[in-house]
Amino acid sequence: MPEQEKAQDPQLKIPEILPVLPLRDIVVFPFMIVPLFVSRERSIKAVDQSLSESRLIFLVSQKDTEQDEPGVEDLYKMGTVSIIMRMLKLPDGRLRILVQGLARARVEYFDETSKPYLQSKINVVNEPALESPPVETTALIRTVRNSLEKAVNLGKNISSEVMVLMVNLDDPGRLADLVASNLELKTEDAQVALDLVEPVARLKKIHELLAKELELLTVQQEINIQAKGEIDKSQREFYLRQQLKAIQQELGEESEVSEEVQQLREKIAKSKMTKEVTEECERQIKKLERMHPDSAETAAVRNYLDWMVSIPWSLSTKDNLDLRRAQGILDEDHYGLEKIKERIIEYLAVRKIKGDTKGSILCFVGPPGVGKTSLGKSIARALDRKFVRLSLGGVHDEAEIRGHRRTYVGAMPGRIIQGIHQAGSNNPVFMMDEVDKIGMDYRGDPASALLEVLDPEQNSAFRDNYLGVPFDLSKVMFITTGNLLDPIQPAFRDRMEVIELTGYMEEEKLAIAKKHLMPKQLSEHGLKTNHISFSDSVIRTIISQYTREAGLRNLEREIGSVCRKVARKIAEGKKGVCRISVENIREYLGSPKILPEELLKKDQVGVATGLAWTPTGGEIMFIEATAMRGKGSLLLTGKLGDVMKESAQAALSYARTKARELGIGDQYFQDHDLHIHVPEGAIPKDGPSAGITMATAMISLFTGRPVRKGVAMTGEITLRGNVLPIGGLKEKILAARRAKIKTVIIPHLNKKDLEQLPKTLSEFMEIVPVEEVKQVLNIALVLTGHRERDSHKKIPISTRNNVSSKLARH
């Protein structure tokens, strides 16, 4: 710490012009002795000049401590004339000097041009002398002394020599400078004290700064006492716990941790874990015994062990293998869906014969509302297994599947292990909804993490990141659901047995509404059968005019809307039965929301009826063709996709190659532009199945032969005129039936798909399989002149001929 002594020669004469030494981070007060390091070239020359003359130098602080070469505007105007008592040259070229402040001085001007160092003209400031200090000044001096003593008691590092010197000082100016030089003030605050010439005013300023320092020291001491108290408390608790442990050992009693450890070991023994899992649990228990009970890591180990002992490692439910009972439950809960019911019964039959089989992984794919999720619940009920549902829609983080590692705060197992824990058995029916909507980002790919879960060859040793030990998932019956098959990864899809659920026919919806939806809605709205009456015709009207869907959700919603209005009437005091009829249905549901799909009014040239598949079922669509004078270009409108545009090009190329056979003039294509339009232009359309429809519309236009209004068609066309198979046949046939179409043309290779259609459809329409476009034209185009229509064979819906087919395409 800097020391302060009286100047050796108070009568020393101070020159008006002195070399200047700029200072960083320090303000030197009169009578203050302090060592300084000098490294700047100009400052070294100023020290050399001072030593060569009177050894006096003017010390002034610079305003910006980061300034390496301060100018005159960067220096304060008040400084201290000091004497250099000692000087030592260091090996690196720097100087170490010991200086003592003599007197305050104010700068008149700086001179930095005439010499290689900075010098200034100064005026020494003389303090006014106090003959006898007034009472107020004396009280202020005592207050400052007491405050400084308090600072020392609170931990301020001030030497005992300074304290002794302070007690003997009665001069307020000298006392103020002494305290200021030992308080380690900021440069700005110290410079303010140096600028104050009047002694009492300077001492008051120092008293203010000392009060702030006392406040900081008090808070600092409180923090230190609190920290020391916490340390002492922890040491005391540890000592007491050790004593308590010793006393309990003497008395034969066990501590709280010992009881917890004993309970954990009992649970581990009951859970019948594998050897690897048991060893890991035992390792964590030994770790728990060595830990402090209140530490954060102890809580993490406890949480881990709680998960380990609560997971059903060997707890299974017993399957009910009564095939008739299972069939009855499936029939009770769901109408139709024979293929899926058959698959479940087959699974039970194998279990009944073989005993232990690996868990099956089924994937139900179909439009919304067809009963995929509810089917999973029925399967669990039929098997007498627990049911767990996991929604994967929008999941982006792989840790959602595999869990987080225990190094993270708040880590927990993934949703697979959580589901098993929720079920309480290791063989539940585990349904994963919306697998086609799994996302992927920088946190990983959940679909790839599911590959291990859904692979029967791997999931017997599924390793969750949180557990860190393998868990056997082979007994779990996994069922996944999705609306579309295409977005699912091929490797993911390869591990599942895909079962497609198509949309319901009107008759199926009617039966489901009567058997399931209406009783459910009546119960939910507090109604009884004597309150409301629905006829079959009303339900058909709701299906056809108020909903357009492959499933049943909107139908159930509309029935619920009718029930709410009936419930209101009953609550308002209406007596009797509310009979819902076709005539008054608008009072309950308003105007029809869906316009019926209608046939063309008459046979037309250049307009053909096609069939399309949508996620909500099938629809009919009209393809229009027209020609105008031009140069043979083709214009396609109606928001068509690339595949559909290519189908139009293929259809046109076929027509041009068969122009002479079809009776089209040689110059027709060179002299006309062709425009193909598919109405409802705001709706995107794509796929190859409209190929024969486009060809029919074009050739009808080129030959002038009208297209029969009661004929609809679907099929992909090739340049050679072959008709290739398509997908979504059931939905397309149902759309044709809703539009009251009598004849439907389909690819011959789709005959195998007719097995999935209800036999009752044969009463309403004939379905004609074709192999070539020529057959399509003979059926769809009206005969003109002497042409005779080729006979075509009607194929009933109930056909069961096995026909080899290529892969069906949408």
C-alpha angles and dihedrals in degrees: 000000000000115000129215127215136160115272111266093230113027089180091059110136113234116211120229093234119052136165112260126230112194113214132209125213094352140082116202116215127201114280090017117132114205137158117236134192116219119198108147115098096231091047092051090052090049090053091048090051091049092050092049092056128023098335086239120131134175113238115202129168122235121232097224113047092195093061109106097189106028119198126215091269090057093061130082118243097229119068143146129263106225139180123229106234099177138005130196127183113219125213092249092059097260124126127229112203134178112215136183123205116236110175145342116262135182123219119241093183142334124237116202101156109059096056135036087244134050117267134172144195110241141187116216111230114223117204118228111254121237114215095192119358115233122244093261092055092047090051090049091052091052091047092053090048092051092046092052090050089051090051090053090049090050091056105274108152106232122148121248090236090062091049091051091048090049092055091055096047118099096163107101093206095051091044091051092051091046094052093042092053091054101042097076091231125186113266092249094052093044091050090052089055091048092051092056106091099176105087100217093047089050092050091051090053090049089050090056093050091046091053090055090049090051091052091052092047091050093053090045091052091050090052091049092048091049093049091047090048092053091049091048090047092052091048091048092049091048091050092048092047090052089050091047090050091052092048092049091050090052091049093044092242127134129232125239092260091048091053090049092049091049091051091049092051090050091051091048090053092049095047092062095221123185118264093257093051092046092052092051091049091049090050091052091047091054088049090051092052091057095048130092107256094232100046121115093238090056090060090051092051091047091051091050093050091047089056092047096052094042097053113097098241095166104005112115134169118234115248118235102229097187101129095194092051091049091049090050093051093049092048091047094052101038137034116220117342089128095163093057093044090051091051092052092048089050090053091052091047092054091047090051093052103035101029105208118047133163117262115271121233113211127181118204111201122184147109121299117281100023093117105263097142096040088050089060090055090051091051090053090049092049091051095041089236131138115261125224125181125199122184112212097180110128095003108148105162121085088208088068086071104031099030131233125291114254092244089079122084110251093014118169139168122282123265093264093061090039089055092050089049090049092051093050092217135077095229108053127144099259114199120195110195127204099012089163090064099057111133132211132209142143091305092067141268114290091193090061090049089054091057090080092044094053099041110096090204093056110027094077086082103034109166118207114204092229097047094041091202131089121267123197111238095165092101093055118101104221120201121183128191135199142160096226132028099204099072092055113099113255093234089049092047092048091064094058136071102234118215116182120216111203127199123280126257120234091257090051092049090049092052093046092048092053095043103037118003101049097047089047094050093044089053094046092051096043095247131140132208090259090060101057138022127199124188124207090246091057092052090048089051091052090048096049102034106029104035136044109183143114092230135045109252097102091044090054090046092053092048088050090052090055091048092052092054091047090049090054092052091050091048089052090056105266113159129208133024122322104223113204112207138170089256097055101032089101090065089063104034104020125225118349113276097203124057111218117251105249133195124241112278092234144354109289137190114243097010120104131175117235134182124232136190121225132175089255095050137280131323138185120238134188122227114203126198129188135168134210136176111288146105103294101275125150121226120193122192137168100082094284124183125234095261092051091048090052089051089055091051090049091049092050092048090052091051092050093050090050095041097116092044090051094047097249118149120252094237096043096096094044093051101043138061116217123218120194117190132180111198124234088057095184092066116082114236131190144152137089098259094094092064099104091041091056091045091051093050092048096047090045088056094045095048099034092234112139121234115241110253095218096056124092126178146187132186144111118260129216129202089254091056098254120145114228127201124267137196135245093045096155093054091048093049090050090051090052090050092051088053090050094241113170102199128039123187115208135171113275091233089062093066089102090063091060088079089073093057122092113258090231091073090075088071092063107038146006121239116209119197114207135186102194138036089241089068091049092053093048091054101038104039123075114242117248130191117342096340116123124211116242114238118252128197119239112229115207119224092243094065114135100184113145109232123178110236141184121240109296113243132201 
